[in-house]
């Protein structure tokens, strides 16, 4: 018998051991609105700490949507001057000009796009009083080693620098993009990330069709203070830390990440990760509805020293 999505979700909620294996995970809400069916990215609002901004991926309108932590849709804001070719992630930041959101139009399943884009917009009001927001800046960029499918975006909290990770390469690679660039640019290759997990022989035997996708990066965020880079895959969160003054190119190669497991039955297609406004918790969302909002509560973030 083939279960419906709600029945499968209910079964997963009460599956033996799921919460014992994920002691830090809590469900704060449930996504059921059909307008939130293809969430591919999320970021915390810097105006209202009770909200997240989310996006849907390709084939959907070019719009930002605000949701509360229970899954309620609070606002839909059209992004004027942007096209949703394949939106994949979001990052919020404030580099002294007020709160901004970066939208990563970087999906490239076929590996054929000559360039991809970041749309930078001032964070709009989320109280329903605003229905449109213009693009402040569009950053087009290519990769030095050819096209890549990218689903992960993070922005340095102190510097005007964005980071993206290639999804389908083995190993994935980290690139940086200058947010101040006046025109098209070539992203800078910083390092391959050889310490991310890869499919094991046992995983390939159990699921030969999809095992190779299990550990591909689908989202990331930098924790407040700039010392921790958290990378979401379909099966886990991989947490990298850097020492004061250390570059990410060193941190991602010298030390293994600390893994955090996901309640996989509840997140069949985990594609969005975001710290809350003050980095006291991290939130994970899955594409497809109904889907839970999973929160992990954290301690205080460590500051990055120059």
Secondary structure, 3 states (H helix, E strand, C coil): CCCCHHHHHHHHHCCCCCCCCCCCEEEEEEECCHHHCCEEEEEECCCCCCEEEEEECCCCCCEEEEEECCCCEEEEEEEECCCCCCEEEEEEECCCCCCEEEEEECCCCCCCCCCEEEEEEECCCCCCCCCEEECCEEEEEEECCCCCCEEEEEECCCCCEEEEEECCCCCCEEEEEECCCCCCEEEEEEEECCCCCCCCHHHHHHCCCCHHHCCCEEEEEECCCECEEEEEECCEEEEEECCCCCCHHHHHHHCCCEEEECCHHHCCCEEEEEECCCCCEEEEEECCCCEEEEEEECCCCCECCC
